[in-house]
Structure formats: structure tokens, C-alpha cells
Amino acid sequence: MKYSRIAAAAGLLLGLMGVAQAQPVKNIVLVHGAFVGGAGWRPVYDRLTHDGYHVTLVQEPLTSFAEDVTATKRILDQQNGLAILVGHSYGGAIITEAGNDSHVAGLVYIAAHALDQGETEAINGKKYPNSAHPFAKSPDGFLTIAPENYHADFAADLPAAQADFEAHAQMPTSASVFTANIPDPAWKTKPSWYMVAKADKIINPDLERMYAKRAHSHTVEISGASHSVYESHPREVAALIEQAAQHALP
């Protein structure tokens, strides 16, 4: 009788441990890309928080790759437990570096760069040319998208008024970030998920597919989606992030 009680208790403990291990990651950290701020994540943030996730946005300065990674790690250090790290566009390069942080359980790339050692965004952009207009460059080396090109190039599936506002609220981005090299890409050791925007003009969709395939990412493709897919398709983006949160841990 005593042995059976011990066995039953042990079985219950193991069962509870299994339940605990099956719990999803509850912290989500969102990293924006070049030219934009974190506010564009609001529709995704609202869906994730509604579903019970703890969501934090990184506001990186876009002044250098090192400073943007530091800004991301600063937010990761504030997390109580493991987190899913999500990057859009250039934010993908940031999470590829910052994703080595011990707080990160998994990576989600939303139409984003997932660079390997020896690659840069500039190099890969020449191998897989995009269909957008060239960026405008300031005398001190910061890039922006000409406002008259912003809607067509960056946000074709957003309302024109919204795209016009974002075009005039851009965060100039140091050209140096597009030549950053990542010696130890986190996607080689962390599970990843990838969303391809099939009508992206900023990053060639074939480049996005290459990134996803190489990283063995769980991949979805969104038809008609522009580079602003995180704003135009928040339901699908949130669903992919939640999939990562539920399956990142073994």
C-alpha cells in the first residue's frame, strides 16, 4: 500500500512536470526594422496581449547595428523568463545577433533578414535585387525612403493616408547597419519561424524564402502582402508568433 502511494505520487509529480514543460513561452519581444518605429506593431501587440502574452517593444535608435542590438538585449534582460524574439525587416538582422541571449527560446522572422556569417544585407540585396526605388541618403550617412515612393515600395497594402503619415514619420537609419556582419547567427541553434511577404518590394521574396529554407524555419507565405505585412496582416503575424511561443520549447 505504501509503495503504491509513493508510485502514485511520483506519477502525479511527473505528470505535473510534463504539463509545466508543455506550457508556452509567455514573453514576446518585438523588434522593428529600418525607417519605422515600434508603433507599427500595435495591431499585433493588441492581439497577443488579448491572448494573454506579455509583450514588450524594442525602440532601437537605428544609429548603428551594435547600438540596436544593445537596445534589444536591454529589453531581453527585463523579461521574467524565456521570450520569443520577433524581428521585421532589418530587425531580423538584430534578432539574429541578439537571439543568442539566454532569454531567447525561439526566433520569428517577419519578412526579415536572417543573415549568415560573412553576409550583409547589402551583399544579399545584390544577389536577390528588390523592386523598390533607391533610398535617399543624407550628407551624414543616414537613409530614408522618399515620401512619394513610400506607399508603393514599403506599404502598398496599407491605406494611402496611413502610408503617407508613416512616410513623414520615418526614423532615418544609418547606412552602416546594412553592412553589419553576424559571426554567430542565432538561427543555427534556436528554433525559428518565418513569414514571407509575397508582394514585398523592399526584400525580394525569393531572398526571404532562401533565409527560411536555410534556417529550417516553420514557414508561411502571405499572398499580396507588402513589406508592411506586420501591419496589414496582424492576425496572421500574431498567429505565427503564438505558434512559436507554443512550440519553441521541447
PABAMI-339310 format. One line per field, with one value per residue: residue number from 1; chain; x negated, y negated, z of N, C-alpha, C in turn. Coordinates in steps of 0.2 Angstrom, whole numbers, plus 5000, padded with zeros to 4 digits. Each point is the difference from the previous one (the first is absolute). Layout:
residues N
i NUM|...
ch A|...
n.x X|...
n.y Y|...
n.z Z|...
ca.x X|...
ca.y Y|...
ca.z Z|...
c.x X|...
c.y Y|...
c.z Z|...
This chain:
residues 250
i 1|2|3|4|5|6|7|8|9|10|11|12|13|14|15|16|17|18|19|20|21|22|23|24|25|26|27|28|29|30|31|32|33|34|35|36|37|38|39|40|41|42|43|44|45|46|47|48|49|50|51|52|53|54|55|56|57|58|59|60|61|62|63|64|65|66|67|68|69|70|71|72|73|74|75|76|77|78|79|80|81|82|83|84|85|86|87|88|89|90|91|92|93|94|95|96|97|98|99|100|101|102|103|104|105|106|107|108|109|110|111|112|113|114|115|116|117|118|119|120|121|122|123|124|125|126|127|128|129|130|131|132|133|134|135|136|137|138|139|140|141|142|143|144|145|146|147|148|149|150|151|152|153|154|155|156|157|158|159|160|161|162|163|164|165|166|167|168|169|170|171|172|173|174|175|176|177|178|179|180|181|182|183|184|185|186|187|188|189|190|191|192|193|194|195|196|197|198|199|200|201|202|203|204|205|206|207|208|209|210|211|212|213|214|215|216|217|218|219|220|221|222|223|224|225|226|227|228|229|230|231|232|233|234|235|236|237|238|239|240|241|242|243|244|245|246|247|248|249|250
ch A|A|A|A|A|A|A|A|A|A|A|A|A|A|A|A|A|A|A|A|A|A|A|A|A|A|A|A|A|A|A|A|A|A|A|A|A|A|A|A|A|A|A|A|A|A|A|A|A|A|A|A|A|A|A|A|A|A|A|A|A|A|A|A|A|A|A|A|A|A|A|A|A|A|A|A|A|A|A|A|A|A|A|A|A|A|A|A|A|A|A|A|A|A|A|A|A|A|A|A|A|A|A|A|A|A|A|A|A|A|A|A|A|A|A|A|A|A|A|A|A|A|A|A|A|A|A|A|A|A|A|A|A|A|A|A|A|A|A|A|A|A|A|A|A|A|A|A|A|A|A|A|A|A|A|A|A|A|A|A|A|A|A|A|A|A|A|A|A|A|A|A|A|A|A|A|A|A|A|A|A|A|A|A|A|A|A|A|A|A|A|A|A|A|A|A|A|A|A|A|A|A|A|A|A|A|A|A|A|A|A|A|A|A|A|A|A|A|A|A|A|A|A|A|A|A|A|A|A|A|A|A|A|A|A|A|A|A|A|A|A|A|A|A|A|A|A|A|A|A
n.x 4996|4994|4997|5006|5000|4994|5001|5005|4997|4996|5005|5004|4994|4999|5007|5000|4995|5003|5005|4995|4997|5007|5000|5003|4995|5000|4994|5003|4994|5002|4996|5000|5001|4996|4999|5002|5005|5001|5003|4997|4997|5004|5002|4994|4998|5005|4999|4993|5001|5004|4995|4998|4997|4993|5001|4994|5000|4995|4997|4998|4994|4998|4995|5000|4997|4994|5002|5002|4995|4996|5003|5000|4993|5000|5004|4996|4995|5005|4999|5005|4994|5001|4997|5005|4995|5004|4998|5001|4999|4997|5005|5000|4996|5004|5005|4997|4998|5005|5002|4994|5003|4999|5003|4997|5007|5002|4999|5002|5000|5001|5000|4995|4994|4998|4995|4995|4995|4998|5006|5002|5004|4995|4996|5005|5001|4993|5000|5004|5000|5002|5006|4997|5002|4995|4996|5003|4994|4999|4998|5003|5002|5005|5004|5004|5006|4999|5003|4998|4995|5002|5005|4998|4995|5002|5005|5000|5001|4997|5005|5002|5005|5001|4999|5004|5004|4999|5002|5005|5000|4996|4997|4996|4997|4995|4997|4996|5006|5000|4994|5004|4995|5003|4995|5005|5003|5005|5002|4993|5001|5004|5006|5002|5003|5003|5001|5001|4999|5005|5002|4995|5000|5000|5002|4996|5006|4996|4998|5006|5002|4995|5002|5007|4998|4995|5004|5003|5002|5004|5002|5002|5004|4999|5005|4998|4996|5000|4995|5005|4998|4996|5001|4999|4996|5002|5006|4998|4998|5005|5003|4996|5001|5006|5000|4996|5004|5004|4996|4998|5003|4995
n.y 5006|5000|5006|5003|4997|5003|5006|5000|4999|5005|5004|4998|5001|5006|5002|4997|5003|5005|4998|5000|5005|5002|4997|4996|4998|4996|4999|4994|5000|4994|5001|4994|4998|4999|4993|5005|4998|5001|4994|5002|5002|4994|5001|5002|4995|4997|5003|4999|4994|4999|5004|4995|4998|5000|4994|4999|4994|5002|4995|5003|4998|5005|4999|5006|5005|4998|4994|5002|5004|4995|4996|5005|5001|4993|5000|5004|4996|4997|5006|5002|5003|5006|4998|4999|5000|4994|5001|4994|5003|4994|5000|5003|4995|4996|5004|5000|4994|4996|5004|4998|4995|5002|4994|5001|5002|4995|5001|4994|5001|4993|5003|5004|4997|5006|4996|5002|5003|4994|5000|4996|4996|4996|5005|5002|4993|5001|5005|4997|4997|4994|4998|4998|4994|4997|5001|4995|4997|4999|4994|5002|5002|4997|5005|4998|5001|4998|4995|4997|5004|4998|4997|4999|4997|4997|4997|5004|5005|4994|4997|4996|4998|5007|5002|4995|5001|5006|4998|4996|5006|5001|5005|4995|5004|5002|4997|4998|4999|4998|4998|5000|5003|5006|5001|4999|5001|4997|4999|5001|4997|4995|5003|5000|4994|5000|4993|5002|4994|5002|4994|5003|4993|5000|5005|5003|5002|5000|4994|4998|5003|4997|4994|5001|5002|4996|4996|5004|4994|4999|5001|4994|5000|4994|5002|4996|5003|4993|4996|4997|5006|4997|4995|5003|5005|4996|5002|5001|4994|4998|5003|4997|4994|5001|5002|4995|4996|5004|4999|4994|5002|5004
n.z 5000|5004|4997|5000|5006|5001|4997|5003|5006|4998|4998|5005|5004|4997|5002|5006|5001|4997|5004|5005|4998|5000|5005|4996|4996|5005|4999|4997|4996|4998|4994|4999|4994|4994|5001|5004|5004|5006|4998|4995|5006|5001|4994|4999|5003|4997|4994|5000|5002|4995|4997|5004|4995|5002|4997|4997|4999|4995|5002|4995|5001|4997|5005|5002|4997|5002|4999|4994|4999|5003|4996|4996|5001|5000|4995|4997|5003|4997|4996|5003|4998|4996|4994|4996|4996|4998|4994|4999|4994|5001|5003|4994|4997|5003|4999|4994|5002|5002|4995|5000|5002|5006|4999|4995|5000|4996|4993|4998|4993|5000|4994|5003|5001|4998|5001|4996|5003|4999|5001|4996|5003|5000|5002|5005|5001|4999|5004|5005|4995|5003|5001|5005|5001|4997|5005|5003|4999|5007|5001|5006|4994|5000|4999|4995|5000|4994|5003|4994|5003|5006|4998|4994|5003|5005|4997|4994|5005|5001|5004|4994|5004|5002|4994|4998|5005|4999|4994|5003|5002|4995|5002|4999|4996|5005|4995|5006|5002|4993|5003|5005|5003|4999|5005|5004|4994|5003|4994|5001|5006|4998|5002|4993|4999|4994|4998|4994|4999|4997|5002|5003|5000|5007|5002|4995|4999|4994|5002|5001|4994|4998|5003|4999|4994|5000|5003|4995|4998|5005|4994|5000|4994|5000|4996|4996|5004|5002|5000|5000|4998|5005|4995|4994|5003|5004|4997|4994|5001|5004|4995|4995|5003|5000|4994|4999|5003|4996|4995|5002|5006|5001
ca.x 5004|4996|4997|5005|5001|4994|5000|5006|4998|4995|5003|5003|4995|4997|5005|4999|4994|5002|5005|4996|4995|5004|5002|4997|4996|5005|4997|4998|4996|5001|4995|5002|4995|4998|5005|5006|4999|5003|5007|5003|5002|5006|5005|4997|4999|5007|5002|4996|5002|5007|4999|4997|4993|4997|4997|4996|4997|4994|5000|4992|4999|4999|4994|4995|5002|4998|5004|5007|5000|5000|5007|5004|4998|5002|5007|4999|4998|5006|5005|5001|5001|4998|5004|4999|4997|5003|4997|5002|4995|4993|5001|4998|4993|4999|5002|4995|4995|5003|5004|4995|5002|5002|5007|5003|5002|5001|5000|5006|4998|5006|4997|4994|4994|4998|4993|4995|4993|4997|5005|5003|5006|4998|4997|5005|5004|4998|5001|5008|5002|5007|5003|5001|4995|4994|5002|4997|4994|4999|4992|4997|5000|5006|5004|5007|5004|5004|5008|5005|4999|5001|5006|4999|4994|5000|5007|5005|5006|5003|5003|4995|4999|4995|4994|4997|4997|4994|4994|4997|4998|4995|4994|4994|4996|4993|4998|4995|5003|5001|4994|4998|4999|5002|4996|5003|5007|5004|5005|4997|5001|5007|5005|5002|5006|4999|5005|4998|5004|4999|5000|4995|4995|4993|4996|5002|5003|4996|4995|5004|5001|4993|4998|5004|4998|4993|5001|5005|5005|5008|5001|5006|5000|5006|5001|5001|4998|4994|4995|5004|5005|5001|5006|5006|5003|4999|5003|4995|4993|5001|5001|4993|4996|5003|4997|4993|5000|5003|4996|4993|4997|5001
ca.y 4994|4994|4999|4997|4993|4996|5000|4996|4993|4999|4999|4994|4995|5000|4997|4993|4998|5001|4995|4993|5000|4998|4993|4996|4994|4995|4994|4999|4994|4998|4996|4997|5000|4993|4995|5000|5001|5006|4999|5004|5007|4999|5005|5006|4999|5001|5007|5004|4998|5003|5007|5001|4999|4994|4998|4994|4997|4997|4994|4999|4993|5001|4997|5005|5007|5002|4997|5003|5006|4998|4998|5006|5004|4997|5003|5007|5001|4998|5005|5005|5007|5000|4996|5000|4994|4999|4995|4998|4996|5000|5003|5007|5000|4998|5006|5005|4999|5000|5007|5005|4998|5006|4999|5001|5007|5001|4994|4999|4996|4998|4997|4998|5003|5005|5000|5005|4998|4998|4997|4993|4998|4997|5005|5004|4996|5000|5007|5000|4992|4998|4996|4993|4994|4999|4996|4994|5000|4993|4999|5003|5008|5003|5002|5000|5001|4994|5001|5002|5007|5004|5004|5005|5005|5003|5001|5000|5002|4996|4994|4995|4995|5003|5000|4993|4998|5004|4998|4994|5001|5004|5000|5000|5006|4999|5005|5005|5006|5004|5004|5004|5007|5004|5006|5006|4999|5003|5005|5006|5003|4998|5001|4993|5000|4995|4998|4997|4995|5002|4995|4995|4997|4998|5007|5004|5006|5006|5000|5002|5008|5003|5000|5005|5006|5001|5000|5005|4997|5002|4994|4999|4995|4996|4998|4993|4996|4996|5000|4998|5005|5001|4995|5001|5006|5001|5007|5005|4999|5002|5007|5004|4999|5005|5006|5001|5000|5006|5006|4999|5004|5007
ca.z 5000|5001|4994|4995|5001|4998|4993|4998|5001|4996|4994|5000|4999|4993|4996|5001|4997|4993|4999|5001|4994|4994|5000|4995|5002|5001|4998|4993|4999|4994|4998|4994|4995|4998|4998|5004|5007|5003|5001|4995|5003|5004|4998|5002|5007|5003|5000|5005|5007|5001|5001|5006|5000|5003|4994|5001|4993|5000|4996|4999|4998|4993|4999|4998|5001|5007|5004|4999|5004|5007|5002|5000|5006|5006|5001|5002|5007|5004|4999|5005|4997|4993|4995|4993|4997|4994|4996|4993|4995|5003|5007|5000|5001|5007|5004|4999|5005|5007|5001|5004|5007|5004|5001|4994|4999|4993|4996|4995|4995|4996|4994|5003|4998|5004|4997|5002|5001|4994|4996|5002|4996|4994|4995|4998|4996|4993|4997|4999|4999|5002|4994|5003|4998|5005|5006|5000|5004|5002|5000|5006|4999|5002|4995|5000|4994|4998|5002|4994|4998|5006|5000|4995|5001|5007|5004|4995|5002|5005|4997|4998|5005|5005|4997|4999|5007|5001|4996|5003|5007|4999|5004|4995|5002|4997|4994|5002|5002|4995|4999|5006|4999|5006|5000|5003|4999|5005|4997|4999|5006|5003|4996|4997|4996|4995|4996|4994|4997|4993|4996|5004|4996|5003|5000|4995|5003|5000|5005|5006|5000|5001|5008|5003|4999|5003|5008|5002|5003|4998|4996|4997|4995|4999|4993|4999|5006|4999|5005|5006|5002|5007|5002|4995|5001|5007|5003|4998|5004|5006|5000|5000|5006|5005|4998|5002|5007|5003|4998|5000|5005|4999
c.x 4996|4997|5004|5002|4994|5000|5006|4997|4994|5003|5003|4995|4997|5005|5000|4994|5001|5004|4996|4996|5004|5002|4997|4996|5005|4997|4998|4997|5001|4995|5002|4994|4998|5005|5006|4999|5004|5008|5003|5002|5006|5005|4998|5000|5007|5002|4997|5002|5007|5000|4996|4992|4998|4996|4996|4997|4994|5000|4992|4999|4998|4994|4994|5003|4999|5005|5007|5000|5000|5007|5004|4998|5003|5008|5000|4999|5006|5005|5000|5001|4998|5005|5000|4998|5002|4997|5003|4995|4993|5001|4998|4993|4998|5002|4995|4994|5002|5003|4995|5001|5003|5008|5004|5001|5001|5000|5006|4997|5006|4997|4994|4994|4997|4993|4996|4994|4997|5005|5002|5007|4998|4998|5006|5005|4998|5001|5007|5002|5007|5003|5002|4996|4994|5002|4996|4995|4999|4992|4997|5001|5007|5005|5008|5003|5003|5007|5004|4999|5002|5006|4999|4994|5001|5007|5005|5006|5003|5004|4995|4999|4995|4993|4997|4998|4994|4994|4997|4999|4994|4994|4994|4996|4993|4999|4996|5004|5001|4994|4998|4999|5001|4996|5003|5008|5004|5004|4997|5001|5007|5005|5003|5007|4999|5007|4998|5006|5000|5000|4995|4995|4994|4996|5003|5003|4996|4994|5003|5000|4993|4998|5004|4998|4994|5001|5004|5006|5007|5002|5008|4999|5007|5001|5002|4997|4994|4995|5003|5005|5001|5006|5006|5003|4998|5002|4995|4993|5001|5001|4993|4996|5003|4998|4993|5000|5003|4995|4992|4996|5002|5005
c.y 4994|4999|4997|4993|4996|5000|4995|4992|4998|4999|4993|4994|4999|4997|4993|4997|4999|4994|4993|5000|4998|4993|4995|4994|4994|4993|4999|4993|4998|4995|4997|4999|4993|4996|4999|5001|5006|4999|5004|5007|5000|5006|5007|5000|5001|5007|5005|4999|5003|5007|5002|5000|4994|4997|4994|4998|4997|4993|4999|4993|5000|4995|5004|5007|5002|4996|5003|5007|4999|4998|5006|5004|4997|5002|5007|5001|4998|5005|5004|5007|4999|4996|5002|4994|4999|4994|4999|4996|5000|5002|5008|5001|4999|5006|5006|4999|5001|5006|5005|4999|5006|4999|5002|5008|5001|4993|5000|4995|4998|4996|4996|5003|5004|5002|5006|4996|4998|4996|4993|4999|4997|5006|5004|4997|5000|5007|5001|4993|5000|4996|4993|4995|5000|4996|4993|4999|4993|4999|5003|5008|5003|5001|4999|5002|4994|5000|5002|5007|5004|5005|5006|5005|5003|5002|5000|5002|4997|4994|4995|4995|5002|5000|4993|4998|5004|4997|4993|5001|5005|4999|5001|5006|4999|5006|5006|5007|5006|5004|5004|5007|5004|5006|5006|5000|5005|5006|5006|5005|5000|5002|4994|5002|4994|4999|4997|4996|5001|4994|4994|4997|4998|5006|5004|5006|5007|5000|5002|5007|5003|5000|5005|5007|5002|5001|5006|4997|5003|4994|4999|4994|4996|4996|4992|4996|4996|5001|4998|5006|5001|4995|5002|5007|5002|5007|5005|4999|5002|5008|5004|4999|5004|5007|5001|5000|5007|5006|4999|5004|5008|5003
c.z 5000|4993|4994|5001|4998|4992|4997|5000|4995|4993|4999|4999|4993|4995|5000|4996|4992|4998|5000|4993|4994|5000|4995|5004|5000|4999|4993|5000|4992|4998|4993|4995|4999|4998|5004|5008|5002|5000|4994|5002|5003|4999|5003|5008|5003|5000|5005|5007|5002|5001|5006|5000|5003|4994|5002|4993|5002|4996|4999|4996|4992|4998|4999|5002|5008|5005|5000|5004|5007|5002|5001|5006|5007|5001|5002|5007|5005|5001|5006|4997|4993|4996|4993|4997|4993|4996|4993|4996|5003|5007|5000|5001|5008|5004|4998|5004|5007|5002|5004|5008|5003|5001|4994|4998|4992|4997|4995|4996|4996|4994|5002|4998|5006|4998|5003|5000|4993|4996|5003|4996|4993|4995|4998|4995|4993|4997|4998|4999|5002|4994|5003|4997|5005|5006|5000|5006|5002|5000|5005|5000|5003|4995|5002|4994|4997|5001|4994|4998|5005|4999|4995|5002|5007|5003|4995|5002|5007|4997|4999|5005|5006|4997|5000|5007|5002|4996|5003|5008|5000|5006|4995|5003|4997|4995|5002|5003|4995|4998|5006|4999|5007|5000|5003|5000|5005|4997|4999|5006|5003|4994|4997|4996|4995|4997|4994|4997|4992|4995|5003|4994|5003|5001|4995|5003|4999|5005|5007|5000|5001|5007|5003|4999|5003|5007|5002|5004|4999|4996|4997|4995|5000|4994|5000|5006|4998|5005|5007|5003|5007|5002|4996|5002|5008|5003|4998|5003|5007|5001|5000|5006|5006|4999|5003|5008|5003|4998|5001|5005|4998|5004
